[in-house]
């Protein structure tokens, strides 16, 4: 199978790229800001260059991971966020129609307002911040291209192997917990998140692309791990695994009043996805503490 992965230098994209490669597929990884190794540098906002690369490679599947995923940055540069999160996927959906490939657009649980979970794929969207709005508008743009073979895959907050802990809103909490300098950190104990491992999503996408033709995915799918945590509760897990005190991390259970508005609980209902994948590995997610225990032990061993 011939597969293009956009955003292939990011935390999710690099996992997806590696998973399709290790499954024996022919994969072209695209990156813009951090092209490395065998990845091809491409500005996806350049429609002409994008069409040329896609036409030459002739993909059967395209996994579109590239996005402006940082809510605070999106608020500061709404035009840039809209270009990347709406215009680019719409163009890819048009290419999907013209070149006959299947497109997976990675979206977010932030298309919901977090007031009435769990959310099914058909639940009404109501994003609270500009990031969520651009991703919701990207969904509408992709699904609005008649004749494209597009799937929207909504995922929650992500974690997993990353070059820097600051690359993930979850991994960065390791640095907070490990900071025993005496600095105090107020940590969100209000919003419930469902941290999901990028390796699990990557494995799921390989299985999704390999389904027999009789298994037709619906236009919108949800993928999420099933364990609820606040950021403060994630910090407690990390403190336990690192064997360090956590008194410097202070729980803040009040609704946030400053910064970019974020929803309280956007739990994604995944039963449709489970039904689709029955007999093909199911949802297949890894428990949070179990994965981190193994990963941190592996890091420790590699340093010895």
C-alpha positions in Angstrom: 0.0 0.0 0.0 1.2 3.5 -0.8 0.7 6.0 2.0 1.5 9.7 2.6 1.7 10.9 6.2 1.6 14.7 6.6 3.1 16.3 9.8 5.5 13.3 9.9 7.9 15.0 12.2 5.3 15.6 14.9 4.6 13.4 17.9 1.6 11.7 16.2 2.8 11.9 12.6 6.2 10.3 13.4 4.4 7.4 15.2 2.0 7.0 12.2 4.9 7.1 9.7 6.9 4.5 11.6 3.9 2.2 12.0 3.0 2.1 8.3 6.7 1.6 7.4 7.1 -1.3 9.9 4.0 -2.9 8.5 5.7 -3.1 5.1 3.9 -0.3 3.3 5.6 2.3 0.9 5.4 5.5 2.9 6.2 9.2 2.1 6.5 11.3 5.2 6.0 15.0 4.7 7.2 17.7 7.1 7.6 21.5 6.9 9.1 23.1 10.0 11.2 20.1 11.1 12.2 17.9 8.1 14.6 15.3 9.2 16.1 12.0 7.9 14.1 10.7 5.0 11.2 13.1 5.4 10.3 15.3 2.4 9.9 19.0 3.1 6.7 20.4 1.7 4.6 23.5 2.4 1.1 22.1 2.3 -0.3 25.6 2.0 1.3 25.7 -1.5 -1.5 23.9 -3.4 0.4 23.6 -6.7 3.5 22.0 -5.0 1.2 19.7 -3.0 -0.7 18.5 -6.0 2.6 17.8 -7.8 4.0 15.7 -4.9 0.7 13.8 -4.5 0.3 13.1 -8.2 3.8 11.8 -8.5 3.6 9.5 -5.5 0.1 8.2 -6.2 -1.0 7.4 -2.7 -3.8 5.0 -1.8 -4.2 6.5 1.7 -3.2 9.9 3.1 -3.1 10.4 6.9 -3.2 14.1 7.5 -1.6 14.8 10.9 -0.2 18.3 10.1 -2.1 21.0 12.0 -1.8 24.0 14.3 -2.6 22.0 17.4 -1.7 24.5 20.1 -4.8 26.5 21.2 -2.8 29.4 22.6 -0.9 29.8 19.3 -4.1 29.5 17.3 -5.6 32.4 19.3 -2.5 34.6 18.5 -2.5 33.8 14.7 -6.1 33.0 13.7 -5.4 33.4 10.0 -2.4 31.0 10.1 -4.4 28.5 12.1 -7.4 28.7 9.7 -5.0 28.2 6.7 -3.4 25.1 8.2 -6.5 23.6 9.9 -9.2 24.4 7.3 -7.8 25.4 3.8 -5.1 22.7 3.7 -7.5 19.7 4.6 -10.1 21.1 2.1 -7.5 21.1 -0.6 -6.4 17.5 0.3 -10.1 16.4 0.1 -10.3 17.8 -3.4 -7.1 15.9 -4.3 -8.6 12.8 -2.7 -11.5 13.1 -5.2 -9.2 13.8 -8.2 -6.5 11.2 -7.4 -8.8 8.6 -5.8 -7.1 8.1 -2.4 -8.6 7.7 1.0 -8.0 10.7 3.3 -7.9 10.6 7.1 -8.2 14.0 8.7 -7.1 14.0 12.3 -9.4 16.1 14.4 -9.9 16.8 18.1 -12.2 16.3 21.0 -12.1 20.2 21.3 -14.8 20.4 18.6 -17.1 19.9 21.6 -17.9 22.2 24.5 -17.4 19.6 27.3 -20.8 20.2 29.0 -22.6 16.9 28.2 -20.2 13.9 27.6 -19.8 11.3 26.3 -19.9 12.6 22.7 -20.9 10.4 19.8 -19.6 11.1 16.2 -23.0 12.6 15.4 -23.2 14.8 18.6 -23.6 18.5 17.8 -20.2 20.4 17.9 -19.8 23.6 19.8 -16.1 24.5 20.1 -15.1 26.9 22.9 -11.9 28.2 21.4 -10.5 29.2 18.1 -8.4 26.0 17.8 -11.6 23.9 18.2 -13.4 26.1 15.7 -10.7 25.7 13.0 -10.7 21.9 13.5 -14.5 21.8 13.3 -14.4 24.0 10.2 -11.7 21.6 8.8 -14.1 18.7 9.4 -16.9 20.4 7.6 -14.6 21.4 4.7 -13.3 17.9 4.2 -16.7 16.2 4.5 -18.2 18.9 2.2 -16.1 17.9 -0.8 -18.6 15.6 -2.7 -16.9 12.6 -4.1 -13.8 12.7 -1.9 -13.1 9.5 0.2 -12.6 11.3 3.5 -12.7 10.1 7.1 -12.6 12.4 10.1 -10.8 10.8 13.1 -11.3 12.7 16.4 -8.7 12.1 19.1 -8.2 13.6 22.6 -5.0 14.9 24.2 -2.0 12.8 23.1 1.2 11.5 24.6 4.0 9.1 23.7 7.6 9.1 22.6 8.7 12.7 21.8 12.0 14.4 21.1 11.2 17.0 23.8 8.6 16.7 26.7 7.3 20.1 25.7 6.1 18.6 22.4 3.1 17.1 24.3 0.7 18.6 26.8 1.0 15.4 28.8 4.7 14.6 28.5 5.6 18.2 29.7 4.0 17.3 33.1 7.0 14.9 33.7 9.2 18.0 33.8 6.9 19.7 36.2 6.9 16.8 38.6 10.7 16.2 38.3 11.4 19.9 39.1 12.4 19.6 42.8 13.8 23.2 42.9 11.2 24.5 45.2 9.1 26.2 42.5 5.3 25.7 43.0 3.0 24.8 40.1 -0.7 25.3 40.1 -2.1 22.3 38.2 -5.6 21.9 36.6 -7.8 19.6 38.6 -11.0 20.8 36.9 -11.0 19.5 33.3 -11.1 15.7 32.7 -8.9 14.5 29.9 -8.5 11.1 28.3 -4.8 10.9 27.5 -4.2 8.6 24.5 -1.0 7.1 23.2 0.2 8.1 19.7 1.5 4.5 19.2 -2.0 3.1 19.8 -3.5 5.6 17.3 -0.8 4.7 14.7 -1.4 1.0 15.1 -5.2 1.6 14.8 -4.7 3.6 11.6 -2.6 0.8 10.0 -5.4 -1.7 10.9 -8.1 0.8 9.6 -6.3 1.1 6.2 -6.0 -2.7 6.0 -9.7 -3.4 6.5 -11.4 -5.5 3.8 -13.7 -3.6 1.4 -16.7 -5.0 3.1 -15.9 -3.0 6.2 -16.7 0.6 5.2 -15.7 3.2 7.8 -18.3 5.9 8.6 -17.4 9.5 7.8 -16.5 10.4 11.4 -14.7 8.0 13.8 -13.7 8.5 17.5 -10.5 7.0 19.0 -9.7 7.5 22.6 -8.3 5.6 25.6 -10.8 5.0 28.3 -9.2 6.4 31.5 -10.2 9.8 32.8 -7.5 12.0 34.4 -7.2 15.6 35.3 -3.7 17.1 34.7 -3.1 17.0 38.5 -4.0 13.3 38.6 -1.5 12.7 35.7 1.1 14.5 37.8 0.4 12.1 40.8 1.0 9.1 38.5 4.3 10.6 37.3 5.4 11.4 40.9 4.7 7.7 41.8 6.6 6.4 38.9 9.6 8.8 39.3 9.6 8.2 43.1 9.7 12.0 43.9 7.6 14.2 46.2 4.7 16.2 44.6 3.9 18.8 47.2 5.1 21.5 44.8 2.3 20.6 42.4 -0.9 22.2 43.8 -4.3 21.0 42.7 -6.5 23.8 41.2 -10.1 22.6 41.0 -11.6 26.0 40.1 -12.8 26.7 36.5 -10.0 28.5 34.7 -10.8 32.2 34.3 -7.8 33.3 32.3 -6.1 32.1 29.1 -7.7 30.3 26.2 -11.1 28.7 27.2 -10.9 24.9 27.4 -13.8 22.5 27.7 -14.4 20.5 31.0 -15.0 17.0 29.7 -15.0 16.0 26.1 -15.1 12.2 26.5 -15.4 10.6 23.1 -17.8 7.7 22.7 -16.0 5.0 20.8 -18.5 2.2 20.3 -18.9 2.8 16.5 -15.1 2.4 16.2 -15.1 -0.7 18.3 -17.9 -2.2 16.1 -16.0 -1.3 12.9 -12.7 -3.0 14.2 -14.4 -6.1 15.7 -12.2 -9.0 14.6 -9.4 -6.6 13.5 -7.8 -5.8 16.8 -10.7 -3.7 18.3 -9.8 -0.3 19.7 -6.6 -1.5 21.3 -5.4 1.2 23.7 -2.7 0.9 26.4 -3.4 1.9 30.0 -1.7 5.2 30.9 0.4 4.2 34.0 1.4 0.8 32.5 2.8 2.5 29.3 4.7 5.2 31.2 6.2 2.7 33.7 7.6 0.6 30.9 8.8 3.6 28.9 10.5 5.4 31.8 12.2 2.1 32.8 13.4 1.7 29.2 14.8 5.2 29.3 16.5 4.6 32.6 18.1 1.3 31.3 19.4 3.0 28.1 21.2 5.6 30.2 23.0 3.0 32.3 
